[in-house]
Amino acid sequence: MTDRLRALWNFDDLDQSEQRLSDQLSRETDDGGRAEVLTQLARVEGLRGKFERGEELIWQAEALANDCVPARIRIELELGRLVRSKGDAESAMPHFEAAYNAAVDAGELFMAVDAAHMCAIAGPDRGSRLGWAQRGIEIANSSPDRNVSYWLGPLYNNLGVDHAEAGEHEAALEDFQRALEVRLRYPENPQAIRWARESVAEQLRALGRLDEARAVLT
């Protein structure tokens, strides 16, 4: 399943995202739905660096979620993001893992890959990060849902960053090129395409392939 609230997000305009989510909150007809929206408002606050306010919204969602599985998944996922953003990746990992396991069990593939992506960022060591990225890639590749396969871009980028930081520029280039191929399927996100091109160019420069690097950016 895809994320029914994703279309309300504009990550370049948090105020607009907050307004859309607040409007959606007023339209929800049950507590589980309201809990889901509250977790997204918590994410807005986390992106603003207002972690205490974000946690308050998570606790409000917790009080409403009851047995609503999507809300429970979102609570774990967004609480993990808040904790990681405060600088405690180790404490965030159990939340991301719980979100992943619950999402897989429920067939909520968009959120499962989102959680795997977060584990691939917050993992305690390189083996863990690479393993989680591969899990996410396997799910995203197996889904016909365009919204789920979107995650291949961020996941290949994760792998590229890991290889680049290890000085493995050939492997990093391959992953960044895969990420760019995916990003180009989503022309509605030009900023992500620009970042992907820059990542490819950076690795080409690291390999001494300067003409190719310039061509990627033109």
FENSULSUL-V736139 format. One line per field, one symbol per residue. ss: DSSP state (@ for helix, = for strand, . for the rest). psi: psi as a letter, one per 30 degrees, with the letter a starting at -180 (. if undefined). A space follows every 50 residues. Layout:
ss = ???
psi = ???
This chain:
ss = .....@@@.....@@@@@@@@@@@@@@...@@@@@@@@@@@@@@@@@... @@@@@@@@@@@@@@@...@@@@@@@@@@@@@@@@@...@@@@@@@@@@@@ @@@@@@..@@@@@@@@@@@@@@...@@@@@@@@@@@@@@@@@...@@@@. @@@@@@@@@@@@@@@...@@@@@@@@@@@@@@@......@@@@@@@@@@@ @@@@@@...@@@@@@@@.
psi = lajffeffkjffieeeeeeeeeeeeffkfleeeeeeeeeeeeeeeeffgi eeeeeeeeeeeeffebgjeeeeeeeeeeeeeeeeffgieefeeeeeeeee eeeeefgieefeeeeeeeefefkfleeeeeeeeeeeeeeeffkfjeeefe feeeeeeeeeeeeefggieeeeeeeeeeeeeeeffiffieeeeeeeeeee eeeeefggieeeeeeef.
